[in-house]
Amino acid sequence: MILEEQEDLQKVLEELKTEHRDLDIVLQQLSEATPIDFLRLQRMKKRKLFLKDSISKIESMLLPDIIA
């Protein structure tokens, strides 16, 4: 993988991690609010799960292949 591609992936990875952390905070605030907006809460949880999967995928792309 080219160094430039790795740097781009690192930037995207950091942005995804930031959004994931921000969603944690918003989800906690939403769950404490009354009345609870279950539809919005569910959508945000799905987005958070998507972000987690994307983060995992990018992290695996950044790991070097180790020949056993």
Backbone as CSV, one residue per row, in Angstrom:
resi,resn,N_x,N_y,N_z,CA_x,CA_y,CA_z,C_x,C_y,C_z
1,MET,0.857,-1.178,0.000,0.000,0.000,0.000,0.899,1.236,0.000
2,ILE,0.536,2.206,-0.776,1.312,3.439,-0.898,1.131,4.266,0.369
3,LEU,2.197,4.972,0.738,2.194,5.785,1.954,1.057,6.801,1.948
4,GLU,0.801,7.393,0.791,-0.274,8.379,0.672,-1.637,7.753,0.960
5,GLU,-1.843,6.538,0.479,-3.099,5.826,0.740,-3.243,5.529,2.225
6,GLN,-2.144,5.154,2.871,-2.187,4.883,4.308,-2.536,6.140,5.085
7,GLU,-1.979,7.270,4.686,-2.280,8.528,5.371,-3.748,8.901,5.198
8,ASP,-4.271,8.694,3.983,-5.693,8.977,3.738,-6.577,8.081,4.589
9,LEU,-6.225,6.799,4.668,-7.002,5.863,5.494,-6.920,6.245,6.971
10,GLN,-5.765,6.708,7.409,-5.617,7.136,8.807,-6.531,8.321,9.107
11,LYS,-6.620,9.260,8.175,-7.499,10.425,8.361,-8.959,9.985,8.457
12,VAL,-9.361,9.113,7.533,-10.740,8.617,7.539,-11.005,7.865,8.836
13,LEU,-10.045,7.066,9.264,-10.181,6.295,10.495,-10.397,7.213,11.694
14,GLU,-9.614,8.271,11.786,-9.768,9.210,12.898,-11.128,9.906,12.867
15,GLU,-11.596,10.253,11.672,-12.910,10.887,11.557,-14.022,9.935,12.002
16,LEU,-13.915,8.680,11.610,-14.917,7.689,12.003,-14.900,7.456,13.512
17,LYS,-13.709,7.394,14.088,-13.613,7.198,15.540,-14.194,8.382,16.290
18,THR,-13.963,9.582,15.771,-14.520,10.778,16.408,-16.041,10.754,16.354
19,GLU,-16.587,10.420,15.197,-18.047,10.350,15.070,-18.616,9.263,15.982
20,HIS,-17.911,8.146,16.098,-18.347,7.046,16.963,-18.404,7.510,18.418
21,ARG,-17.368,8.219,18.863,-17.353,8.739,20.243,-18.464,9.760,20.460
22,ASP,-18.669,10.622,19.469,-19.727,11.628,19.582,-21.103,10.970,19.683
23,LEU,-21.300,9.909,18.927,-22.576,9.200,18.994,-22.789,8.574,20.368
24,ASP,-21.719,8.117,21.004,-21.830,7.593,22.367,-22.444,8.635,23.299
25,ILE,-21.933,9.845,23.193,-22.404,10.926,24.059,-23.863,11.260,23.762
26,VAL,-24.197,11.372,22.487,-25.568,11.717,22.102,-26.536,10.616,22.510
27,LEU,-26.134,9.364,22.316,-27.000,8.246,22.705,-27.262,8.237,24.207
28,GLN,-26.255,8.540,24.976,-26.441,8.577,26.419,-27.410,9.701,26.800
29,GLN,-27.258,10.855,26.180,-28.155,11.977,26.464,-29.585,11.661,26.044
30,LEU,-29.736,11.005,24.884,-31.073,10.660,24.411,-31.758,9.651,25.323
31,SER,-30.987,8.702,25.818,-31.591,7.674,26.668,-31.991,8.228,28.030
32,GLU,-31.387,9.336,28.430,-31.730,9.946,29.714,-32.869,10.952,29.595
33,ALA,-33.146,11.401,28.383,-34.190,12.402,28.174,-35.571,11.754,28.234
34,THR,-36.550,12.548,28.628,-37.926,12.072,28.601,-38.740,13.038,27.765
35,PRO,-39.608,12.606,26.937,-39.821,11.213,26.550,-38.695,10.728,25.628
36,ILE,-38.499,9.441,25.626,-37.436,8.851,24.821,-37.921,8.689,23.384
37,ASP,-37.123,9.179,22.458,-37.421,9.042,21.026,-36.781,7.741,20.539
38,PHE,-37.558,6.656,20.614,-37.015,5.329,20.320,-36.572,5.175,18.864
39,LEU,-37.281,5.798,17.952,-36.917,5.705,16.542,-35.562,6.368,16.285
40,ARG,-35.396,7.563,16.827,-34.110,8.276,16.675,-32.991,7.497,17.359
41,LEU,-33.275,6.954,18.522,-32.292,6.176,19.269,-31.862,4.942,18.463
42,GLN,-32.811,4.262,17.867,-32.521,3.080,17.070,-31.679,3.440,15.840
43,ARG,-32.023,4.523,15.170,-31.255,4.943,13.993,-29.814,5.284,14.363
44,MET,-29.647,5.941,15.476,-28.296,6.307,15.900,-27.481,5.072,16.288
45,LYS,-28.129,4.111,16.893,-27.425,2.871,17.239,-26.994,2.120,15.980
46,LYS,-27.845,2.131,14.961,-27.481,1.492,13.698,-26.297,2.219,13.062
47,ARG,-26.308,3.533,13.115,-25.201,4.324,12.569,-23.908,4.011,13.331
48,LYS,-24.022,3.902,14.639,-22.852,3.597,15.460,-22.293,2.219,15.115
49,LEU,-23.154,1.259,14.899,-22.720,-0.082,14.515,-22.040,-0.064,13.145
50,PHE,-22.611,0.696,12.211,-21.995,0.844,10.895,-20.598,1.450,11.022
51,LEU,-20.466,2.466,11.859,-19.165,3.099,12.073,-18.161,2.111,12.656
52,LYS,-18.627,1.317,13.609,-17.740,0.323,14.228,-17.237,-0.667,13.188
53,ASP,-18.124,-1.128,12.323,-17.729,-2.057,11.262,-16.745,-1.401,10.297
54,SER,-16.995,-0.149,9.952,-16.100,0.574,9.044,-14.728,0.771,9.668
55,ILE,-14.707,1.085,10.955,-13.434,1.263,11.672,-12.649,-0.036,11.657
56,SER,-13.314,-1.131,11.933,-12.645,-2.437,11.942,-12.080,-2.774,10.567
57,LYS,-12.844,-2.485,9.546,-12.403,-2.782,8.183,-11.160,-1.974,7.824
58,ILE,-11.161,-0.686,8.138,-10.010,0.163,7.819,-8.797,-0.246,8.636
59,GLU,-9.016,-0.557,9.904,-7.888,-0.990,10.730,-7.254,-2.264,10.185
60,SER,-8.072,-3.173,9.696,-7.512,-4.406,9.132,-6.766,-4.122,7.827
61,MET,-7.207,-3.124,7.082,-6.502,-2.741,5.855,-5.137,-2.126,6.164
62,LEU,-5.044,-1.443,7.300,-3.797,-0.776,7.664,-2.770,-1.719,8.266
63,LEU,-3.221,-2.881,8.762,-2.283,-3.834,9.319,-1.468,-4.486,8.204
64,PRO,-0.180,-4.568,8.413,0.638,-5.190,7.364,0.379,-6.708,7.306
65,ASP,0.480,-7.253,6.115,0.340,-8.696,5.939,1.582,-9.378,6.478
66,ILE,1.381,-10.335,7.352,2.491,-11.070,7.941,2.535,-12.451,7.324
67,ILE,3.651,-12.759,6.733,3.811,-14.067,6.119,4.328,-15.030,7.190
68,ALA,3.565,-16.080,7.443,3.936,-17.023,8.495,5.029,-17.969,8.048
